[in-house]
Amino acid sequence: MKKNLLAAIVAVTAACLGGAAPAAAAPWRWAFTLDGQAVGAPMRNVTGVYVDGQAGRYYVVDAGDNRILSFDREGKFLSLFAAAGGLHRPVAAAKDGQRRLWILERGRNSLTRVDFAQKKLIPHEIRDRGREVVPDGLQWAEGRFYVLDRASGRVLALDGKLAVAARFAGPRPFRAFRVRGDALYALDLPGREVRVFGLDGRLRRTIALEGGVRRPAGLEVGPSGFLFVLDRHRHDVAVFDTRGRLKYRFLGEGQARGRLYYPAALVFDPWGRLCVADEGNGRVQVFMR
């Protein structure tokens, strides 16, 4: 009886204070994991995951072993691409409007196109006003590539010739970005605010994040406009509403299923699932509602 009374008091108190702890409200559950077990060689540094909705495939970037592994939409391993040892620390991948695969290679600071017909890699150095760009983060959207330039802290839009067509900048360097619809969302390096731009580079609004995050590593925008921020040092995902109010946090540090260890990136797939590149654990974990 006393235990039931105590539980009731706790529940009422929580409701008066605005509800249960944020982590308890997380509506996500683990669905499956993408890893290297099928090829007998664990992935060492999973830095990115690209989802090809048209083909129904996931492409997982393993920077530690210079390779890209593909899986079907249910998580079944399909193939491994290592370019005969020609990749130099790949960190991200994406396909363009012509269905060609491009890879960001940190080892040679290049946006590299894969020519499967000729079985070769075609590296491209990106420059902005004569300065070398250090690309980190890649997305194809609305007929353009978007990259994060680590050197300047800006997000750059590239035209068909990989020339800079638009720049997105703020008072502090950006650490992650995401294009959704006709807007580009960019998260600053301290993890305190998200700046929302039109695709022409003009600032529309700024969203201050309640409490911020320790070390931002990735940004996504949900269907309702909620912001999903990957916190590398807290090993979790913080979810904010359209005004920047913290709604909940989920996941956390560890090696078990549903836990993270120094995660590197996150992205929604076309089927409503959230994919998290769990770098320290050498895998991508896929979550669903």
Summary of the structure (lengths in Angstrom):
residues: 289
radius of gyration: 19.8
end to end distance: 35.3
largest distance: 75.3
contacts: 915
relative contact order: 0.13
helix: 10%
strand: 49%
